[in-house]
Amino acid sequence: MEGFLSFKIHHYLHHDHDTGEIVELVILPEKRSLKIGKQLIEKIEEIAKDKQLEQIELSTSTYRKDAHRFYERQGYEKLHYNYTKELDD
C-alpha cells in the first residue's frame, strides 16, 4: 500500500445537498513525490460530482503545514475553524 483516502457522505440540514468529507488521506512519506495524493483527490472529486454532492470538506491539524499547502494547491480553501474538546474519563 502506498496510500489511501477515506470518505464519508453527510446530509446536513444547513446544506441544500449532501456533502462529502475526506476523513483521512495518508500517503507513505517515501511515496509523496509520486502525486498519489493528487490522484486520490481527483478520483474522489469525480465520484462526488457523479453523486451530485454540494462540496467536499476536510480537517487537518494546525501543525501540518505541508498538508495545508497540498490541499490549497488542490483548490481547497480554509473557511472554517474546527474546535475539539477532550472528554474526561
PyMOL commands that set and color helices and strands:
alter all, ss='L'
color gray80, all
select helices_A, chain A and resi 29-34+36-50+65-73
alter helices_A, ss='H'
color red, helices_A
select strands_A, chain A and resi 3-10+19-27+56-58
alter strands_A, ss='S'
color yellow, strands_A
deselect
rebuild
show_as cartoon
